[in-house]
Amino acid sequence: MVDAIVTGAGGFLGKRLVRRLEEAGVDVLALDRTHGDISEEKLWQELPTAGTLFHLAGRTFVPDSWTQSPSFMAANVLGTQHALNWCKRHKAKLVFASAYVYGVPERLPIQESDPVRPNNPYALSKHLAEQLCEFAATHEQIPVVVLRLFNIYGAGQRPEFLIPTLLNRIRAKQDIQVMDLSPRRDYVFVDDVLSAFAKAMDVPEGYHCINIGSGRSYSVQEIIDILQEAAGTALPVVSSCAVRRNEIPDARADITRARAVLGWRPEWDLPTGIRELMKES
């Protein structure tokens, strides 16, 4: 028996979570794609017993979800059901990595009890997985902590995401080209996210759905300004003023529940996190 299993251990967040847990003395089994497909029962039947399952594996890149939605549903929904079945067999706790599922919010900051309106197939798949988690916790007494992760950033993130895209252009001394400078998002540094996962191991039984964000939002323009100040550049910024499909004008997390249930609060603000990111990458 191991203390914890981490699925998606080959990914941006998973690698760091395994390292964080091991540094804390947790005996971890790290699972990545080489171990098999999370949407297939065979993988789960071969896993040993553990006290906690950190389920991070799945498809994540929103633009791909529009053209590859069956794959997203298989990985994120069916994969989560297999994870829950495994937890039931082994009497284990599930800590599930969810995402922003609120769509265009009715108010800010966004509370976990606010309406959930997924506006892309990725968010829909995560919300469906959350429903499976809540059902299992309510009717099968599986302890579940769902972490609704807002916009994570940090060294090693896929280059398609906004902050690494902007940083790559700044380092190449290229004009900064974006579609729209106005959308605002809640960016949370990867180290803070890892702390939330670690604290979730100690949450009492039941079902807990928790926002993990910074509690503050920044526009694309503000992010560019922070990046340029950190890099010491003043490159031209060009916006096509094009509004993306299903754009959300502003998203900011209410993190009151994270403080109450996890004893967690973010330690990194965006300018400090950006400077750390630039040192590490």
N, C-alpha and C positions, 0 to 999 in steps of 0.2 A: 504493500500500500504506500502511495505517495501522499503528500499533504495536498497538492493541487495539480491540476492539469490545465494547461493553457492551449486552446486551439487558436489557429492563426498566428502561431509563434514565429513565422517567417516574415510577418508584415511589419510595417512601420511602428505600430503600437505594440504588437505582440512581442517582438524582440526585446523591447525595453521593459515590458512588464515581467518577462521571465527573469531578466537580469535584476530588476528591483526586488522581486520576491526572493531570489537566491541570496542576494546581499542581506536580506532580512532573516536568513536562516530557514526559509521555506523549502522543502523538498519538492521540486517541480518536474513534471513531465511536460516537455515542450513538443507540441504537434504542429507540423507545417504540411504543405501540400504533398511532400514526398511520402507521407504516411497514408495517404488515401483521400477519398472524396467524402466530405462531411455529410453529403446528401445520401450516402449509401450506408445501410445498416452494418455492413461488414466491418467498417472502421470502428464503430462504437462497440461491437461485440468483442473486439480484441483489446480494449482498454482495461487497465487495472482499476482497482478501487482507489478512490481519493476522497478527501473531505470536501473540497471545493473545485468546481469546474468554472474556469474563466472562459467564456465562449466569445471569442473575438473573430473567429473565422467567418468569411462570407464575401460576397461581392459588394464593392463600395462606391465605385466611381459613377456619379449620377448620370453624365451624358451617355455612358454605355447602357444604362438601365432602360433607356428608351428603345434601343435596338436589340437588346439581349435580355428582355424581361423574363423569359422562361428560366434562364440560367440564374438570374437574381432570385426568383421565387424558389427554385430548387435549393440553392445554397442558403439563403437567409431564412426561409420559412421551414422547408422540410429539414434542413440541417439543424435548426433550433428544436424541432420536435424530437429528432433523434437525441439531441443533447438532453432534453427533458426526460426522455425515456431512460437514458443512461443514469441520470440523477435519481430517478425513482428506484431503479434496480439497486443502486449502491448507497441510497440514503445520503446523497450529497447535496450541497448547496450550489445553486447556479448564480453566477454573476454574469449578466448578459450585456454586451456592448451594443446599445441601440444608437439612435441618431436623432437629428432634428426632424420631428414628424408633424409639426403644428401648421405647416403651410403659412398663409398670410395671417398673422396673429390679430386678434380682436383688441388686444391691449398689450402694453409693455410695462414692466417686464413680464415675461411669459411664465405662468405657473403650471405645474404638472397637471392640475385639474382643468386647465383651459381646453377648449375644443381641439381635437386632433384632426387635421385635414391634409393628409399627404398630397403633395402636388407633383410627385414624380414617382416612377415605379420603384426606385430604391427606397424612398421613404415609406411607400406603401408596404413593401416587403418587411421593413423593420417594424411597422405598426402591427402587421399580421403576426409577426413573431412575438411581439409584446403581448398580444392577446392570448397566444398559446401559453406564454409564461404566467400570465395572471390566472388563466384557467387551471393550470397545473398547481399553482400555489394554493388556490382556493379549494379545489376539489380533490387534489392528490397530496396535499400537505408537503409539497416540495418548496423549501426555502428559496426565494428568488429575489435578487436585487437587479433591477434594470437601470442602467445608467444611460440617460439620454444625453449623448455627447454633442455639444455644439461644435463650432469650427476649431478643430485641433490644428496646431502648427508646431513645428520643431524640425531639427536637422534630420535628414533622411526621408522626408515626406515626398510622395510622388511629384514629379516636376509639373504635372498638369494642374495642380492646385494653385490658388491665386498667389499666396505669399512666395512659394518657390519660383513661380513663373516670373513675378516681378523682380525677385532677387537675382535671378539669372540674367535678366536684361540689364539690370543695374551693374552687375559685375562685368558684363560684356560691353559696358558703356554705350548701350543702344537706346534709342528713343523708347520711352515707355508707352506702349500701345495697349489700350483697354477699350472695352465696349462702353461701359457706363461707370462714371465716377461716384454716383450717389448711393448705391445700395450699401446698407450697413449690416454688419454681422458681429456676433459675439465670439471673439477669438480666445481660446484657452490654451495655455502652454502645455506641451506634452508632459512635462514633469508633474504639473498639477493633476493631470488626468491619471497618471500612474498612482499618485497618492490616493485618489478617490477609489481606484480599484483595490488597492491594498487595504484600505479601511473597510471596504465592503465585505471582506472576509469575516469581520467581527459583528456584522449586523444580526440582530435577533431573527428568529424565524418569522415567516409570513411573506407577504408580497410588498416590495418597496420599489416605486418608480421615481427616479431622482434626476433632476437636471444637473448637468455638469458643464458650467460655463464660467465666464469671468464676472458676469453681472454688468458688463458694459459693452456697448457696440461702437464700432468704428466704420467709417465710410471707406470706400476704395481710395479716395483721394487722401484721407488721413493716413491710411496704411502706406501709401506711396511716400508721403511726407516723412513718416517715421523711418522708413527704409532708407530714404535718401539722406536724412540727417545722420543716421548711423553709419552710412557708407561714405559720407562726406562728398556727395555728388549733387548736382543740380541739373539733371538731364531733362530734356523736354518731355512733356506728357501730352499724348494725343489720345483723345476719346472719340469714338465713332458715334457716341450718343445713342447707341442701339440698346434697346431694352431686351433682356434675355427672355426666353419662353418661361412662363410661370414665375416671373421674378417676385421676390419677397423684398419689400422696401427696407424693412428693419426687423432684426431679430435680436432680442436681449433676454437672457435667462434670469428668472428669479431663482436664487440659489439658497433660499431660506431653508428648504427641506434638506438640502445637502448638509447644511450646518447642524440641523437638529438631529438627523438620523445618522449621518456619518461622522459628525464632528469635523467636517472638512470645510476649508475655504481656500480659494486660490492665493498663492503666495507671489505669483509673477504677474506684473502688469504688462501690457503689450510692448511698450518701448524697451523695458528690461529684457523681456523674452526675445525680442528681435535681436538685441545685441548679443545675447547668449547664442541664439541660432547662428548668427554670422560668425561667431568664434568657433562653433562646432563644425560647421559645414564648409 
